Amino acid sequence: MRARDTIFALSSGRPPAAVSVIRISGPDAHAAAAMIAGSLAEARAAAVRALRDPASGELLDEALVLRFDSPASSTGEDIVEFQCHGGRAVVDAILAALAGIDGLRVAAPGEFTRRAFENGRIDLTEAEGLADLIEAETESQRKAALALAEGGLRKQVDLWQERLLGLSAEAERAIDYDEEDEEVDSALQRECGALERELRSWLERPRAERLKDGVRVVLAGPPNAGKSSLLNALAGEERAIVTAVPGTTRDHIEVPVSLGGVPVLLTDTAGLRESDDEVEAIGLRRAGRLIEAADVLVWLGAPDEAPAHARVVKLHPKADLPERSVVPEGTLAVSSISGQGIADLLGRMESEACDVLPAEDAIALNRRQARHIEEAADALGHAAAASGVVLAAESLRLARSAFDRLTGRAGVEDVLDALFSRFCLGK
């Protein structure tokens, strides 16, 4: 990828649409746009222009044209946007005209955002937030992604880095003016310890992966307890095979659903029992692992036989049957046939799922971000326990390096291609 190429792409959804946005970014953006639109208005001032093919002079469309000057643009480069009519023929004609201009090329997926990162307009955490925002399918995912994309984590990291630089400066001063084997000042140790504890408190927060992958809600119980029927009722469609034959479900079935904007992964498991059938035994072992990994366990067996779990919802299934009229204490009566208790169960599942998700106003760390914050916390712990200022200063340097990897200032080449490939062509 040549960093100084001028690139272009359709930045809105595929036609047909009422309006389409075509974006050009790079050193020749203004000159290329002028070849098609004629004179450009002042920066950030919209103007209606006739768009013509530079080669033939043919009128392509009349569009709203916006100009942005470097470095005060989304990519940090000169940018022009054509807001044209959204028909396929119109968009294709404008893109073809741009492709015919010397020095312009079609942008790679995510290249606009990558240039914004490379030009210092956003850091890596904000770029990750934008990627998550594009992929968001639920309200909770949207809010969490927007908090990252708007720089929520970057601002917090800036505060941590400012404190860390102060600690590093104090350690370096001690090296310059004190004996090399001087013990670390107790105040410096306390400050390092305080910052370490603050970072570790962030590591204890619920992670972003549950927002992306969904809170895993596992349906478990003995064979023929009604797990598959309940899964179908909760999902609103026939996803699991239901028969009266014990052991019908031999492997787990996963169904993603949204409960009040909360992403949930419903998982039906094999009925728990002793079995000599090799295939069923494999399903039973998987069911055991899924129960252990569940964020929320929905138990359809005898209440006193429920596995130990932090968040378990005990059900009394098939409550519509006459022989099931007595509801054990501490259970919720449900029926997949009549719908009894289903609404209450959905509400309970949503409430339990919300407890394991990040709060709406909180920043949720992903695995990469948490790993680098943990590296910084470990380094601060070593600094707080160091016997000499030289060792403390080196540990503080390692903490600064971890923050640089977190924000993308250093050592992140291995993650950039994977991240920006998640973006669409015009982003």
N, C-alpha and C positions, 0 to 999 in steps of 0.2 A: 504494500500500500504506500503510494507516494503522498507524503504529508501535504505537499503544496499543490496538488491537483485541485482543479475546480470541479466540484461534483454537483449532481442534480438528481432529483427523484420526486416521484409523487409522494407527498407526505400525508395525505388524507386517505380514506378508505377507497377501495377499488370502485370505479364507476359501475353503473350510473348513479349519480347523486345530484343534488341541487347545486352544490359548489364543490370544486376540487382545489386542493392547494398543492402547487408545485414549487419546490424550494431549490435554490441554487446557493452554494457556499464555496468560497475560496477567493483567491486573489483576482480572478477574472470575472467574478460574479456580476459586478456592476456593468462591465463592458459587454458581457454576453447578453445580459438582460436588455441593455440599450439597443443591441442589434435587433432584438425582437420587438421591444416595446417603444422604441424611440427614447426620448428624454425621460429621465427618472426624476421623481419629486425629491424634495429634501428628505433626509433620513427620518424615519418613523412617521412620515406623512403619507397617507394613502392617496392614490391618484388612479383614475380610470384611464386606461390606455388601450389602443388597438394593437393587438399582437399579430405580427406578420412574419412569415417565413423569410429569413434573411437571404435565402438562395433565390426564391422566386418572387418575393414581394406579395405573395398571396395572403389575404386576410384569414387568420386562424380563429380569432375570437376577440371579444372585448372583455377585459378583465381588470380587476382591482390589483394594482401593483404596489408593493411595500418594499422599501429599501432600508437596510440596517447596516451601519458602518462598524468596522472593526475598531476597537475590541469590544464595543458595547453591543454585542449580539449574542444569540444563544450558543453559537459555536466559537465565538471569539474572532471570527473572520467576517469579511464582507458577505452579506446575505441579501438576496432578493427573493420575494415570494410572489407568485402569480396566483391570485384567487380567481379562477376561471369557472366557466360553466362545466358541470360535472358529467357531460356525456362522454361515452367511450371514444368517439371519433375526435372530439375536441382535445381531450387529454392526450391521446395517442399522437395527434398532429403536433402539439406543442412539445412533447417529449422528443419526437423525431426531429423537430427543428433545433432543439438544444443539442441533440446528439450530432447534428451536422456542423456544429461550431467547433473550430479547432481548439484543442486544449481542454475541452469538457468531457467528462465521462459520467456514467451512471454510478451512483453511490453504492457501496457495499452495505449489507444489512448492519444497522447500528453505527454507520460511519459518522453521521452528524453528531450523535451523542459522544462518540469516541473523540472527535475533534474538540468538543466542549470540554471533555476531561483533559485531553492533552494540552489544551490552551488555558487550563486553570479556571474555567468557568464553573465547573463542578468538581467534587472529589469523588472517590470511588464509592463511598457509601451513598451519595446522592444518585450516582449512576445505577447502583443496585436498586435503589428505591424506584427509579423510573422504569427499570425492567419489570419490577414487581407490579407497578401501577398498570403497565400495559397488559399484564397477565391476570390482573385481579378479576375475580368472578363473584366475590361476595362483598358486602358492605364493610365487614371487618378487615378483609384483605385490602380494600381500597384505602381505608383510613390509615392502616399501618404503613402501606407503601407511600402514601402521600406525606406522612410524617418524616420518612427517610428522604424522599425526593426533595422536600423543602428544606433539608439541611438540619433536621433535628439532632441526629447523631453527630454530624460534623461540628455543630456548635458546642455540644458537650465535650467532644474530643479536644476542641480548641481550648476549652477551660482546663482540661486535664493537662494538656501539653504546656500551657502557661505555668501551671504549678510545677510541673516536672522540670521545666527549664530553670525555674527559680531554685529548685533543689540541686540541679546539676551545677548551677553557678556557685552555689554555696559550697558544694563538694570541691569544685575546682579551686575556689579561693583558699580552702583549707590546705589543698595540696601545694599551692604556690607560697603560702605564708607560714604554714606550720611544718613540723617535722613529718617526714614521709610516713613514719609508723604511728603517727598520732591517732588516737582512737576517734571513732566517728562521734561528732557532737550529738548529745542526747536529743536536742531539739530537732536535728536533721533526721535522726532515727524515728522520732515520733511522727514527723510529717510524712516520711516514707510509709510508715505503717498505716497512717490515716488514709493516705491515697490508695494503698493496697486494699484496705477494707472497703473503700468506696467502690473500687473496680469489682471486687468480689460480690458486692451486693447487686451490681448490675448483672453479673453472671448467674445469679440465682433467679432472675426474672424468667417468666415463660418465654420460650424462644419463638422465632418467626416461622419455623418449620411447621408448627401446628396450624398456623394460619394458611400456609400454602397447601400442605398435604391433607389437612382436615384433622379434627379431633377424632381419634379412633374409638368408636363405640362398639364393643363386642357383645354379641348375643350368644349366651352360653347356657348349657343345661343338658339334661339327659336326652336320649333319643325320643322322638315323638312328643317333645314338650311344646312344640308350636313355634320353634325359632324361625324356620323358613317362612311360615305363614305370616309371622309378625314382621319379618324383613320386607316381604311383599307389601304388607299393609302400610308400613312406615315409608317405603319408597314410592308407593302409589302406582306400582306396576309389578308384573310377574317377572321377578329376577331369579328366584330360587324355585327348584322343583319341589313340589309338595306331594307326598304320598303317605299312606298309613304304614309303609314298610320301614321298620327301624333301620337306621344307618343309611338313609337315602343321601344325605349330605355327607360326602366323604372328604371334600376339600373345602376350604373357606371361600366364601363369596363376598366381594366387596362392592358396595354401592355408595357413591358420593352423593350427599344431599346437603341442602342449606336449610338450617333451622334459624329463622329470624336473623338472617344475614351471617350466621356462624357456620363455617364449613365443617361438615361432619362426614366421616367415613364409616358407614354402617358395615359391620362384618358378621356374617353368619358362619358358625363353626359346626364341625361334626359333633353329634351327640356324644356326651361323655359316658363311656361304659367300657367294660372289658371286652376285647375282641381278638379272635384268632385270625381274622381276615387281614392279610398283609397290607392291602391298600387302605382299608379303614384304619388300621393301626397307625399308618403314616399320617392320616388326617387327624387322628386323636392327638398325636404328638404335636402337630402344628397348632391344634386348638389350644393345647396347654401353653405353648409359647405365646400365642395371641392373647390369652387371658392375662398372662403376666405382663405383657406390653400394653394392655388396654389403658386408655386414659379414663374411660368409663366402662364399667361392666354391667350389663343387663342380664340378670340371672333368672332363668325360667324354671329352675328346679325347686326342690324342697328348701324352704328358707334357711334351715339349720345346716344345710349342706353347701351353702354358697362359699366359694373360695374367699380367702382373706384378701381384701382389696380396699384401697383408700376411698374409692368412689364406686359403690355398688348400688344398683337399683334392683330391688327384689320384686319380682312380678308373680301374680297368681294368674297364669294364662288359661285360655279356654273357659273363661268365666261365664260364658253363655250356656254351658252344659249344666243340666240339673244336678249332676253329681259333684259339680264344682261350685256350688252355691255358697259354701262356707269359705270366707276369705281369711287366711291366716293373718295374724297381727303383724304389722310392719311391711305388708306387701301391697302392691297396687294391682287391682283386678283389671284384666284386659281381655279383650276378645278380638281376634283378627276377623271374625265373621260378622259380628254385630257392630264392631267399632267401639265397643265399650272401653273406656279408659285410654284410648289411643291419643286423644288430645292432651290428656293429663300426662301421659308418658312423654309425648313430644316436648311439653313444657319442662318436665323434669330433666330430660336429656339436654335441652338447651341450657338450662340453669347449670347443670354439672359441667357441660362443655365450656361455658363462659368462665368457670373457675380456673380452668387450665390454660386459658388464652391470655395474651397480654391485655392489659387495660387499654381502652380506646385512646386514652391520652398518653400512653407510654410508648417509648421506643422499643421495638422488638428486635433483638440481635439475631442474625443468622449464624450459621456454623462458622463461616470464615471470620466474621467480625468477632464472635465470642472467642475464637482461638487466639486472635491477636491481642484482645484485651486480657485474656488469661496469661499470655506471654508477658505482657507489661506488668500484670499483678505479681507474677512469680519473680520478675526482676526487681520490683520494688520490695518484695519480701526479703530477697537476698540483700538489698541495700540496707534495709532496716536492721538486719542481723549481722552486717559486715563488721569485722574487727578493725578495719583500717579504712581511711578515706579513699585510698586508691581503689580498693575493691568496691567500695560504695559508689564511687564515680563511674566505674566500669558497668556496674549493674544498672545505674541510671541511664547510661548510654544505651544499653540493651533495651530498656523500657522505651526510650525515645524511638529506637529503631522499630519496635513493635507497633507503635502508634503510626509511624510513617508507612508501614505495610498496611495498616488498617485503612488509612485514608488514600492510599495509592501513590504516595510520594516516592516510594522505593520498593523494590523487590516484589512486584506483583505482575510481571509480564506473563506468568503462567496462567493467570486468571482472566486477563483482559480479553483474549480472543473468545473464550467460552462465554464471558459475560455479554459482550457486544453482539455476538451472533444470535442472542435471544431477541434482539430488536428487529422490527420490521425494516423494510428497505428504506423508507423515507424518514426514519427517526434518528 
